[in-house]
Amino acid sequence: MFEHALATYRQRGIILELARTDFRSRYTGSLLGAVWAFAQPVLTIVLYLFIHKVGFRSGQPHGVPFVLWLIVGMVPWFFFTDALIAVTHSLVEYSFLVKKIVFEVSILPTIKLVSAALIHVVVWTILLVILAFSGFLPTLAWLQVPYYFFAACALVSGIGLIAAVVTPFFRDLAQVVIVGLQFFFWLTPILWSIEQAPARFARVLQLNPVYYIVEGLRDALLLNKPFWIHPVTTAYFWGFVVVTNLIGLALFNRLRPHFADVL
């Protein structure tokens, strides 16, 4: 794992350049260009704001307006899904680079992750602006936002690497990931609060690692709480991240010699 991190650091210039190229290539030829990158998350947030203002009413979790509580949970989920799907396709999409012996193939998932991050840094910034205009002024707790963004990247890195390595051998996995994300959306407390779940199920639902990021971001931005007040959840999350990254790297090292044969 350390060697992979060191290789990624050495290749950081190539990663950033290819990530920017990947970002631009997605929207080449479209009229609005990169605007489409932010359209879905921003328009979804605007839609929830409109519905709330026009007629939808809900409770106030922890005394926070429901629509703000909701969009703070939606924003990290948007990043997680977009980045995971992109990373899952990375080896197949860049198959022409996989076949080059001199190219460091292990950085391909990182390139797609960085490309997705370039988009969602802007989306997360828009979220902060919305909160500020809604009366939630910045506090010291907001300094945790980069921490949770990094946590989301680390989580995608582990799960995504596993999916990316397996996808060349089992192409249907990409569709399984998409369907699985739709399923896990409803198991993540985004549209509902964890307090609403039956007590016997709440502990199981909290094993979902995205829960840590969603609830942590809400704590930081809406409730001014630091992440270290949940030491058990924090330890579990980072343990999960380390294990998935180690599994992904082990699979990569084992299957790397066979990539060129199946791509």
C-alpha positions as CSV (number, residue, x, y, z in Angstrom):
1,M,0.0,0.0,0.0
2,F,2.9,2.3,0.8
3,E,4.6,1.5,-2.5
4,H,1.3,2.3,-4.4
5,A,1.0,5.6,-2.5
6,L,4.6,6.5,-3.4
7,A,4.1,5.6,-7.0
8,T,1.0,7.7,-7.1
9,Y,2.9,10.6,-5.6
10,R,5.8,10.3,-8.2
11,Q,3.2,10.3,-11.0
12,R,1.2,13.2,-9.6
13,G,2.0,15.4,-12.6
14,I,0.8,12.8,-15.1
15,I,-2.3,12.1,-13.0
16,L,-3.3,15.8,-12.8
17,E,-2.7,16.3,-16.6
18,L,-4.6,13.1,-17.6
19,A,-7.4,14.0,-15.1
20,R,-7.8,17.4,-16.7
21,T,-7.8,15.8,-20.2
22,D,-10.4,13.3,-19.0
23,F,-12.5,16.1,-17.6
24,R,-12.4,18.1,-20.9
25,S,-12.9,15.0,-23.1
26,R,-16.2,14.2,-21.5
27,Y,-17.9,17.3,-22.8
28,T,-16.0,17.9,-26.1
29,G,-18.5,18.9,-28.8
30,S,-21.3,19.7,-26.4
31,L,-22.8,23.2,-26.6
32,L,-22.5,24.0,-22.8
33,G,-19.3,22.0,-22.3
34,A,-18.2,21.6,-18.7
35,V,-21.5,23.1,-17.4
36,W,-23.0,19.7,-17.8
37,A,-20.6,18.4,-15.2
38,F,-22.4,20.4,-12.5
39,A,-25.9,20.3,-14.0
40,Q,-27.2,17.1,-12.3
41,P,-26.1,17.8,-8.7
42,V,-26.9,21.5,-8.8
43,L,-30.3,21.1,-10.5
44,T,-31.2,18.4,-8.1
45,I,-30.4,20.7,-5.2
46,V,-32.4,23.5,-6.8
47,L,-35.3,21.1,-7.3
48,Y,-35.4,20.1,-3.6
49,L,-35.2,23.8,-2.6
50,F,-38.1,24.6,-5.0
51,I,-40.2,21.7,-3.7
52,H,-39.6,22.7,-0.1
53,K,-40.5,26.4,-0.7
54,V,-43.6,25.7,-2.8
55,G,-45.4,23.2,-0.7
56,F,-43.4,20.2,0.7
57,R,-43.0,20.3,4.4
58,S,-41.2,17.9,6.6
59,G,-39.8,17.7,10.1
60,Q,-36.6,19.4,11.2
61,P,-33.9,16.8,12.1
62,H,-32.0,18.1,15.1
63,G,-33.7,21.4,14.6
64,V,-32.3,21.9,11.1
65,P,-34.5,22.8,8.1
66,F,-35.1,19.5,6.3
67,V,-34.1,20.8,2.9
68,L,-30.7,21.9,4.2
69,W,-30.2,18.6,6.1
70,L,-31.2,16.8,2.9
71,I,-28.8,18.5,0.5
72,V,-25.9,18.2,2.8
73,G,-26.4,14.5,2.7
74,M,-27.0,14.4,-1.1
75,V,-23.8,16.2,-2.1
76,P,-21.3,13.6,-0.8
77,W,-23.5,10.9,-2.2
78,F,-23.3,12.5,-5.6
79,F,-19.6,12.5,-5.4
80,F,-19.4,8.9,-4.2
81,T,-21.6,7.5,-7.0
82,D,-20.0,9.6,-9.8
83,A,-16.5,8.8,-8.7
84,L,-17.1,5.1,-8.0
85,I,-18.8,4.5,-11.4
86,A,-15.9,6.4,-13.2
87,V,-13.2,4.4,-11.3
88,T,-15.0,1.1,-12.0
89,H,-14.7,1.8,-15.8
90,S,-11.1,3.1,-15.6
91,L,-9.1,0.1,-16.9
92,V,-11.6,-0.7,-19.6
93,E,-11.8,2.9,-20.8
94,Y,-8.0,3.3,-20.8
95,S,-7.3,-0.2,-22.2
96,F,-4.9,1.3,-24.8
97,L,-2.7,2.5,-21.9
98,V,-3.0,-0.8,-20.0
99,K,-1.3,-2.5,-23.0
100,K,1.7,-0.2,-22.8
101,I,4.4,-2.0,-20.8
102,V,6.1,1.3,-19.7
103,F,2.9,2.9,-18.4
104,E,2.1,2.8,-14.6
105,V,-1.3,1.2,-14.9
106,S,-2.1,1.4,-11.2
107,I,-2.6,5.2,-11.5
108,L,-5.6,4.8,-14.0
109,P,-8.2,4.5,-11.2
110,T,-6.7,7.5,-9.5
111,I,-6.9,9.6,-12.7
112,K,-10.7,9.0,-12.9
113,L,-11.0,9.7,-9.2
114,V,-9.2,13.0,-9.5
115,S,-11.3,13.9,-12.6
116,A,-14.5,13.4,-10.6
117,A,-13.0,15.3,-7.7
118,L,-12.4,18.3,-9.9
119,I,-16.1,18.5,-10.6
120,H,-17.3,18.0,-7.1
121,V,-15.0,20.4,-5.4
122,V,-17.1,23.1,-7.1
123,V,-20.4,21.3,-6.1
124,W,-19.2,21.2,-2.4
125,T,-18.3,24.9,-2.6
126,I,-21.8,25.7,-3.9
127,L,-23.2,23.8,-0.9
128,L,-21.2,26.0,1.5
129,V,-22.6,29.1,-0.3
130,I,-26.2,27.8,0.0
131,L,-25.7,27.2,3.7
132,A,-24.2,30.6,4.3
133,F,-27.1,32.3,2.5
134,S,-29.5,30.2,4.5
135,G,-28.1,31.6,7.8
136,F,-25.6,28.9,8.6
137,L,-22.5,31.0,8.8
138,P,-19.0,29.4,8.7
139,T,-17.6,28.1,11.9
140,L,-14.4,26.3,12.9
141,A,-16.3,23.0,12.4
142,W,-16.4,23.8,8.6
143,L,-12.7,23.2,8.5
144,Q,-13.6,19.6,8.6
145,V,-15.0,19.7,5.0
146,P,-11.6,18.9,3.4
147,Y,-11.3,16.0,5.8
148,Y,-14.6,14.5,4.8
149,F,-13.8,15.1,1.1
150,F,-10.5,13.2,1.6
151,A,-12.4,10.5,3.4
152,A,-14.8,10.1,0.5
153,C,-11.9,9.9,-2.0
154,A,-10.1,7.3,0.2
155,L,-13.3,5.2,0.3
156,V,-13.8,5.4,-3.4
157,S,-10.2,4.5,-4.0
158,G,-10.5,1.2,-2.1
159,I,-13.9,0.1,-3.4
160,G,-13.3,1.4,-6.8
161,L,-9.9,-0.3,-7.2
162,I,-11.5,-3.7,-6.5
163,A,-14.3,-3.0,-9.0
164,A,-11.9,-1.7,-11.6
165,V,-9.6,-4.7,-11.4
166,V,-12.4,-7.2,-11.6
167,T,-14.4,-5.4,-14.4
168,P,-12.1,-6.4,-17.3
169,F,-12.8,-10.1,-16.5
170,F,-16.5,-9.6,-15.6
171,R,-17.9,-6.7,-17.7
172,D,-21.3,-7.0,-16.1
173,L,-19.8,-5.7,-12.8
174,A,-20.1,-2.2,-14.1
175,Q,-23.9,-2.6,-14.3
176,V,-23.9,-4.4,-10.9
177,V,-22.2,-1.4,-9.4
178,I,-24.8,1.0,-10.8
179,V,-27.7,-1.1,-9.6
180,G,-26.0,-1.7,-6.2
181,L,-25.6,2.1,-5.7
182,Q,-29.3,2.6,-6.3
183,F,-30.0,0.0,-3.7
184,F,-27.6,1.3,-1.1
185,F,-28.9,4.9,-1.6
186,W,-32.0,3.8,0.3
187,L,-29.9,2.1,3.0
188,T,-28.0,5.3,3.6
189,P,-29.6,8.0,5.8
190,I,-29.9,10.6,3.1
191,L,-33.7,11.0,2.7
192,W,-34.3,9.8,6.2
193,S,-32.7,10.1,9.6
194,I,-30.9,7.2,11.3
195,E,-33.1,7.9,14.4
196,Q,-36.1,6.8,12.3
197,A,-34.7,3.3,11.9
198,P,-35.6,0.5,14.4
199,A,-33.0,0.2,17.1
200,R,-32.1,-3.4,16.1
201,F,-31.4,-2.3,12.5
202,A,-29.7,1.1,13.2
203,R,-26.3,-0.5,14.2
204,V,-26.3,-2.6,11.0
205,L,-27.1,0.4,8.8
206,Q,-24.3,2.4,10.4
207,L,-21.9,-0.2,9.0
208,N,-22.4,1.4,5.6
209,P,-19.2,3.5,5.3
210,V,-21.0,6.2,3.4
211,Y,-23.0,6.8,6.6
212,Y,-19.8,8.1,8.3
213,I,-19.3,10.8,5.6
214,V,-22.9,11.8,5.3
215,E,-23.5,12.1,9.0
216,G,-20.1,13.6,9.6
217,L,-20.6,16.3,7.1
218,R,-24.0,17.1,8.6
219,D,-22.4,17.3,12.1
220,A,-19.7,19.6,10.8
221,L,-21.8,22.0,8.7
222,L,-25.1,22.0,10.5
223,L,-24.4,21.0,14.1
224,N,-20.8,22.3,14.7
225,K,-19.6,18.9,15.9
226,P,-16.1,17.6,15.4
227,F,-15.4,14.1,14.0
228,W,-13.4,12.9,17.0
229,I,-16.6,12.7,19.2
230,H,-17.3,9.5,17.3
231,P,-14.0,7.5,17.8
232,V,-15.6,4.0,17.3
233,T,-17.3,5.0,14.0
234,T,-14.1,6.8,12.8
235,A,-11.9,3.8,13.6
236,Y,-14.3,1.5,11.8
237,F,-14.5,3.7,8.7
238,W,-10.7,4.1,8.3
239,G,-10.3,0.4,9.1
240,F,-12.7,-0.4,6.2
241,V,-10.8,2.0,3.9
242,V,-7.5,0.4,4.7
243,V,-8.8,-3.1,4.2
244,T,-10.5,-2.4,0.9
245,N,-7.4,-0.6,-0.4
246,L,-5.2,-3.5,0.6
247,I,-7.6,-6.0,-1.1
248,G,-7.7,-3.9,-4.2
249,L,-3.9,-3.7,-4.4
250,A,-3.6,-7.4,-3.9
251,L,-6.1,-8.1,-6.6
252,F,-4.3,-5.7,-8.9
253,N,-0.9,-7.2,-8.4
254,R,-2.3,-10.7,-9.0
255,L,-4.3,-9.9,-12.1
256,R,-2.1,-7.3,-13.7
257,P,-0.3,-9.8,-16.0
258,H,-3.6,-10.8,-17.5
259,F,-5.1,-7.4,-18.2
260,A,-3.7,-7.2,-21.8
261,D,-5.3,-10.6,-22.6
262,V,-8.8,-9.5,-21.7
263,L,-8.8,-5.9,-22.8
